[in-house]
Amino acid sequence: MCSKVAWRCKLGYDESVVISTRLDRAGVGGLYAYICLIAADVASAAAPANAQVRDAVYRGTMVCDKLPFTAGKSREAIEVTITGGTVRYSRVVRLRGTASLPREEGSGTLSGQSISLQGAWKSGNRQYEAKYVGTFLRRHADLKGTQIWNDDGKSISGDCSGTIKRQLRVFVPRDRKQP
């Protein structure tokens, strides 16, 4: 973006500014550094907050509080799929060591770096509604939320937390071009 014999400004993946400096004899180098810094700052501010592509499958684990009808704290897999701004998720529900069908499923929204998920699960006389929120940092998001259970007319609340992460691009299968 900026260059002057010994000056280079570069916007990296995380939009940080790297300046390689060597002052020239006239002392004008400081001015070039200042201009490069301002140009980089303007360029990073002009990009929208959600400019990073979030479209991917994120996998992780959610840990939820022990409930009266569970064997202990539940630690289960969660999968969040983001495609074109649409967010869908599914999560295993395990009661007393046995995974139950159907899975907890829901949808969500993206707003800048924030993600919000809402879903539900029902089996027999037990059901719950879940709400999770989190913030993306690079390729992962930390989630926190609450499940409100209804078990035979009793309302029980439990907190959950976890992390979802997308695979490194190197490990994601590429679409092959047809010959």
N, C-alpha and C positions, 0 to 999 in steps of 0.2 A: 504494500500500500504506500508507504513512505520510503524513499531511499535517497541518500546523499552520501556519496563515496563510502563513509564509514558508518552511516546510520541505517538501521533497518528496523521497521516496526512490523510486527506480525500478529494477526489475530489467531489464537490457537483454538482448539476445540471448545475449551471452556471460556472463550472470549477474554482470556487474560492477555495482557500486552507484554511483549518481550522486546526490550530495546537493547541493542548492542551499541555501546558508545565508545567513541574515541574523539576527544575534543580536537578541533583543528587549531592551528596557531593563532588565528584571529579571534578565537573565543566565540565564534558564531554557532558552534555545535550545540550549545545549550538551547538556543532558539529552535533549531531543527528538532531536538528531542521534545521540546514543549509542543511544537506543532504536531509531531507524530503522535504524542500522547493524546492530544485533543482530538485528532482525527480518528484514532482508534476508539476513544470513548464515545464519540458521536456515532460511529459505525455500530458499536455494540448496543447503544441505546436505541438506535433506529430499528433493530431487529425485534420482532415481537417476542414476548416471553415464552410462548409455546412454539418457537421456531424449530426446536429439536423434534425430530420425528419420533413419536411415541408408538407408532403402529408396530405391535409385536405381541408375542405371547409371554406373559410374565408368570413365573411359578414361584411358590414359596410355601411357608408354613404359618399357620395361625395357631396361637396358644390361647385357650379360653379357660375361664375359672371353672372349678369343680362345682357341679350342680348336685342336688340331692339324689338324682337318679343316674349319675355317671360314676364310673369307677375312680376317677381322679380328674386332674386337669386334662383337658383334651388338647392334643397336638396333632393337627391334621393338615393335609395338603390343600392348597388353594391355587387355582389357575385363573388368571385374568387375561382376557383377550381384548386388545384395542385395535380397531380397524376403522380408519376414516372417521375418527371422532366418536365412534360407537364403542361402548364399554360393556362387556358381558363377563360374568364370572361364575365359577362353580366350585364347590367345596364339599369334601366328604364329611358326613355326620356319623359319629360313632357313639353308640350308647352301650355301656357295659361291655366294651371290647369288641362289639360286633358292628361292622359298617352297615348302615341302613340305606335302603333305597327309598325314595329318590334322594339325590344329592341336594344340598342347599344351592340354589341358583338365583341369580339376580342380574341387575344392570347397574350402570353408573354413569357418571358425568366427569368430564375433564374441564378444568378451569385454570389456565396457566399451568403452574406446576402442581396444582392440587388435584386429587382424585377423590371421588365420593362414590361409595357402593351401597346399594340397598337390595336386600334379597329376603327370601323366606324359605321355610322348610316345613313339611307336614307329613306325619306318619301316624296313623291310628288316632289316639286321643292326645297326642303331643304335637305341638307346632311352635314355631317362633318366627319372629321378624328380626332381621339383622341390619345394622347400619355401621359402616366402616368409613373412615376418612384417613387421608394420608397426603404426604407431599413427596414428589419425585426429587431425587438428587442423583444426577447422572443417569444410571441405568437401573436404579432400584427405587422403591417407595416403602416407607415404614407406615404400617396401617395400625389404627386403633379404633375400637368400636364397642358396641353393645349388642347383645342378643336379649330380646324380651320373649321369654318362654311362656306358654300357656299349657299347663299340665293338669288335666282333669279340673279345669276351672281355677287353678291357682296360678298367679302370675309370679314368675321368677326372672330376675335380671342377672346377667353375667357379662363381665368385661372380657374383651379379646384384644390381642395385639399380635403383630407379625410383620414379616417383610416379604415383598414380592420382588423378583429380579428377572430381567431379561438376559438371555444368553449373549455372550460376546458374539459379535458379528462373524468372527472367524468360524464359529461352530454352528452357525445357522446354515442349513442347506440352501444352496443357490438354485434359482430356476435355470435349467439347462435349455439352451436354444436348440430348436429342432433343425436338423440339417436339411 
